[in-house]
């Protein structure tokens, strides 16, 4: 009888422990940006831990389904690990240098929502202990938002371009312009005036054709700054022969594959790379 009682007690305890563990298991869906099968393997590996956390990432929807024990693992820590592997998500932005070290096929178009709104930010959200000072200098921060404007135009999304331009306005207000090499003798006080006017114009316009005309002139300015300032990775100076009444127009990209911001989906791959501007 005693042995039977012990067996029942053991059974109840094991059942209770299993129930408690199942209650602790939680499934959450989070957006994680990436491109390919290599991205999938890296993202899923970064999420795994000794507590049994499992992440399954869908490269079409960019949605990660994360199963974890909330008594042992913080979702925040999982998403930090994913960001440190080079992948932006709904909570954390990957450090710029890690993103730039991803294989070419893995360098996804970075979303506006994860862009830093000030020069000291690497992550969009996060506790102060984890928020690192950005390795990006003044020009690199400006470049990131310029590329965000470009992506809006590539996708024929005037509101996206306008939103990124608004972020760039904030960045320009907070940037230490003395640390920014410029093409004019008077420095940023002279060059920055036209630069700011062009960015402001993009924020105020909902017309893609008008935004693209201002972006053409803005691209000339950013190109001249890229030749003088430090940044990580390489930039590709690309050319569309059709825009501007057949006179052509240029832009900068971090991807060698052409994605035309002047015509978007209508002529996405129209253009060529004129120059590789080496990072320094």
C-alpha positions as CSV (number, residue, x, y, z in Angstrom):
1,X,0.0,0.0,0.0
2,X,2.8,2.4,0.9
3,X,4.5,1.7,-2.4
4,X,1.3,2.5,-4.3
5,X,0.9,5.7,-2.3
6,X,4.4,6.8,-3.2
7,X,3.8,6.0,-6.8
8,X,0.6,8.1,-6.9
9,X,2.4,11.0,-5.2
10,X,5.3,10.8,-7.7
11,X,2.8,10.7,-10.5
12,X,0.9,13.8,-9.2
13,X,4.2,15.7,-8.7
14,X,5.4,14.9,-12.2
15,X,2.1,15.9,-13.7
16,X,2.0,19.1,-11.8
17,X,5.6,20.0,-12.9
18,X,4.7,19.2,-16.5
19,X,1.6,21.4,-16.2
20,X,3.6,24.3,-14.7
21,X,6.2,24.0,-17.4
22,X,3.6,24.0,-20.2
23,X,2.1,27.1,-18.7
24,X,5.5,28.8,-18.8
25,X,5.8,28.1,-22.5
26,X,4.8,31.1,-24.6
27,X,4.6,31.6,-28.3
28,X,5.1,35.1,-29.8
29,X,5.3,36.4,-33.3
30,X,7.7,39.2,-34.1
31,X,8.8,40.9,-37.4
32,X,12.5,40.2,-38.2
33,X,14.0,41.5,-41.5
34,X,16.1,39.4,-43.7
35,X,16.3,38.0,-47.3
36,X,17.3,34.4,-47.8
37,X,17.9,30.9,-46.5
38,X,21.2,31.9,-45.1
39,X,19.4,34.7,-43.1
40,X,16.9,32.1,-41.9
41,X,19.7,29.8,-40.6
42,X,21.5,32.7,-38.8
43,X,18.4,34.1,-37.3
44,X,17.2,30.8,-35.9
45,X,20.6,29.9,-34.6
46,X,21.0,33.2,-32.8
47,X,17.7,32.8,-31.0
48,X,18.4,29.3,-29.5
49,X,19.5,29.0,-25.9
50,X,19.9,26.3,-23.2
51,X,16.4,26.9,-22.0
52,X,14.9,25.4,-25.2
53,X,14.0,28.6,-27.0
54,X,13.0,27.9,-30.6
55,X,12.5,30.5,-33.4
56,X,11.0,29.7,-36.8
57,X,11.4,32.5,-39.4
58,X,9.4,32.8,-42.6
59,X,11.4,34.6,-45.3
60,X,8.4,35.6,-47.2
61,X,6.4,37.3,-44.5
62,X,9.5,38.2,-42.4
63,X,7.6,36.9,-39.3
64,X,9.4,35.0,-36.6
65,X,7.4,32.6,-34.4
66,X,9.3,32.3,-31.1
67,X,8.5,29.6,-28.5
68,X,10.2,30.1,-25.2
69,X,9.9,29.4,-21.4
70,X,9.0,32.8,-20.0
71,X,10.1,31.7,-16.5
72,X,13.6,31.2,-17.8
73,X,14.0,33.3,-20.8
74,X,13.2,36.9,-21.6
75,X,11.9,37.7,-25.1
76,X,13.9,40.9,-25.0
77,X,17.2,38.8,-24.7
78,X,16.2,36.7,-27.6
79,X,15.6,39.7,-29.8
80,X,18.9,41.2,-28.7
81,X,20.7,38.1,-29.9
82,X,19.0,38.3,-33.2
83,X,20.0,42.0,-33.6
84,X,23.6,41.2,-32.7
85,X,23.6,38.6,-35.4
86,X,22.8,41.4,-37.9
87,X,19.0,41.4,-38.2
88,X,16.7,44.3,-37.4
89,X,13.5,43.3,-35.6
90,X,10.4,45.0,-34.1
91,X,12.4,45.9,-30.9
92,X,16.1,46.2,-31.8
93,X,18.1,47.5,-34.7
94,X,21.3,45.6,-35.5
95,X,24.5,47.5,-35.0
96,X,25.6,49.0,-38.3
97,X,29.0,47.4,-38.5
98,X,27.5,43.9,-38.0
99,X,24.8,44.5,-40.7
100,X,27.5,45.6,-43.1
101,X,29.5,42.4,-42.5
102,X,26.6,40.2,-43.7
103,X,27.0,38.5,-47.0
104,X,25.7,40.6,-50.0
105,X,22.7,38.3,-50.4
106,X,21.8,38.9,-46.7
107,X,21.9,42.7,-46.7
108,X,18.2,43.3,-46.7
109,X,16.6,46.7,-47.1
110,X,16.6,48.2,-43.6
111,X,13.1,49.4,-42.5
112,X,12.5,53.0,-41.5
113,X,10.9,52.0,-38.1
114,X,14.3,50.8,-36.9
115,X,16.3,53.8,-37.9
116,X,18.0,55.7,-35.1
117,X,16.5,59.0,-34.4
118,X,19.6,60.4,-32.8
119,X,23.3,60.0,-33.4
120,X,23.9,58.0,-30.2
121,X,21.3,55.3,-30.9
122,X,22.0,51.9,-32.2
123,X,18.7,50.3,-31.1
124,X,15.3,51.8,-31.5
125,X,14.3,50.6,-28.0
126,X,16.2,49.0,-25.1
127,X,17.4,49.5,-21.6
128,X,20.2,52.0,-21.1
129,X,22.7,49.3,-20.1
130,X,22.3,47.7,-23.5
131,X,22.1,50.8,-25.6
132,X,25.6,51.2,-27.1
133,X,27.0,54.4,-28.4
134,X,26.9,54.1,-32.1
135,X,30.1,53.5,-34.0
136,X,28.6,55.6,-36.8
137,X,29.9,59.1,-37.2
138,X,27.9,62.2,-38.2
139,X,27.9,61.4,-41.9
140,X,27.0,57.7,-41.4
141,X,23.9,58.7,-39.5
142,X,22.9,61.1,-42.3
143,X,23.6,58.4,-44.9
144,X,21.3,55.9,-43.2
145,X,18.4,58.2,-43.4
146,X,19.2,59.2,-47.0
147,X,19.1,55.5,-47.9
148,X,15.7,55.3,-46.1
149,X,14.4,58.0,-48.4
150,X,15.7,56.1,-51.4
151,X,13.9,53.0,-50.3
152,X,10.6,54.8,-50.1
153,X,11.1,56.0,-53.7
154,X,12.1,52.5,-54.8
155,X,8.8,51.2,-53.5
156,X,6.8,54.1,-54.9
157,X,5.8,55.1,-51.4
158,X,5.7,58.9,-51.0
159,X,4.6,58.7,-47.3
160,X,7.6,56.5,-46.5
161,X,10.0,58.8,-48.1
162,X,8.5,61.8,-46.3
163,X,8.6,60.0,-43.0
164,X,12.3,59.2,-43.4
165,X,13.0,62.7,-44.4
166,X,11.4,63.9,-41.2
167,X,13.8,61.7,-39.3
168,X,16.7,63.2,-41.2
169,X,15.6,66.7,-40.3
170,X,15.8,65.7,-36.6
171,X,19.2,64.1,-37.2
172,X,20.5,67.3,-38.9
173,X,19.4,69.4,-35.9
174,X,21.3,67.2,-33.5
175,X,24.4,66.5,-35.5
176,X,27.7,68.1,-34.6
177,X,28.3,69.8,-38.0
178,X,31.9,70.6,-37.1
179,X,32.7,66.9,-37.4
180,X,31.3,66.8,-40.9
181,X,33.7,67.5,-43.8
182,X,32.0,69.6,-46.5
183,X,32.8,70.7,-50.1
184,X,32.6,74.4,-49.4
185,X,35.0,76.9,-47.7
186,X,32.3,78.0,-45.3
187,X,31.5,74.4,-44.4
188,X,28.1,73.2,-43.3
189,X,26.8,76.7,-42.8
190,X,26.8,77.1,-46.6
191,X,26.3,73.6,-47.9
192,X,23.8,72.6,-45.1
193,X,21.3,75.3,-46.1
194,X,20.5,73.7,-49.5
195,X,20.7,70.2,-48.0
196,X,18.2,71.1,-45.4
197,X,15.9,72.8,-47.9
198,X,15.8,69.7,-50.1
199,X,15.1,67.4,-47.2
200,X,12.4,69.7,-45.9
201,X,10.9,69.8,-49.4
202,X,10.6,66.0,-49.4
203,X,8.8,66.0,-46.0
204,X,6.2,68.5,-47.3
205,X,5.5,66.8,-50.6
206,X,3.2,63.8,-51.2
207,X,4.0,63.8,-54.9
208,X,6.5,61.1,-55.9
209,X,7.6,63.1,-59.0
210,X,8.4,66.1,-56.9
211,X,10.1,64.1,-54.3
212,X,12.3,62.4,-56.9
213,X,13.4,65.8,-58.4
214,X,14.5,66.9,-54.9
215,X,16.1,63.5,-54.2
216,X,18.2,63.9,-57.4
217,X,19.7,67.1,-56.1
218,X,20.0,65.6,-52.6
219,X,21.9,62.6,-54.0
220,X,24.5,65.0,-55.5
221,X,25.1,66.5,-52.1
222,X,25.3,63.1,-50.3
223,X,27.8,61.9,-53.0
224,X,30.1,64.9,-52.4
225,X,29.9,64.3,-48.6
226,X,30.7,60.6,-49.1
227,X,33.9,61.5,-50.9
228,X,35.1,63.4,-47.9
229,X,33.7,61.7,-44.8
230,X,34.3,58.3,-43.1
231,X,31.7,55.5,-43.3
232,X,31.7,51.7,-43.1
233,X,31.3,49.4,-46.0
234,X,31.2,50.5,-49.7
235,X,28.7,52.7,-51.5
236,X,27.7,52.3,-55.1
237,X,27.1,55.4,-57.1
238,X,24.5,54.5,-59.7
239,X,22.9,56.1,-62.7
240,X,19.5,56.2,-64.4
241,X,19.8,57.4,-68.0
242,X,16.1,58.1,-68.4
243,X,15.2,60.4,-65.6
244,X,15.3,64.3,-65.8
245,X,14.1,64.4,-69.4
246,X,16.7,62.0,-70.6
247,X,19.6,63.9,-69.0
248,X,19.9,61.1,-66.4
249,X,20.2,61.2,-62.6
250,X,22.4,59.5,-60.0
251,X,21.9,58.0,-56.5
252,X,23.9,56.1,-53.8
253,X,23.1,52.6,-52.7
254,X,24.7,50.0,-50.4
255,X,23.6,47.3,-52.8
256,X,25.4,46.6,-56.1
257,X,22.1,45.3,-57.6
258,X,20.2,48.3,-59.2
259,X,16.9,49.3,-57.6
260,X,15.9,52.5,-59.4
261,X,14.5,55.2,-57.0
262,X,13.4,57.4,-60.0
263,X,11.0,54.9,-61.6
264,X,10.4,52.3,-58.9
265,X,8.6,49.2,-60.0
266,X,8.0,50.7,-63.5
267,X,11.7,50.3,-64.3
268,X,13.3,48.8,-61.2
269,X,16.5,47.5,-62.7
270,X,17.0,50.4,-65.2
271,X,20.5,51.8,-64.6
272,X,24.1,51.0,-63.9
273,X,26.8,51.5,-61.4
274,X,29.2,54.3,-62.2
275,X,31.5,54.1,-59.3
276,X,32.3,52.2,-56.1
277,X,32.9,54.7,-53.3
278,X,35.1,52.8,-50.8
279,X,34.3,53.1,-47.1
280,X,37.0,54.5,-44.9
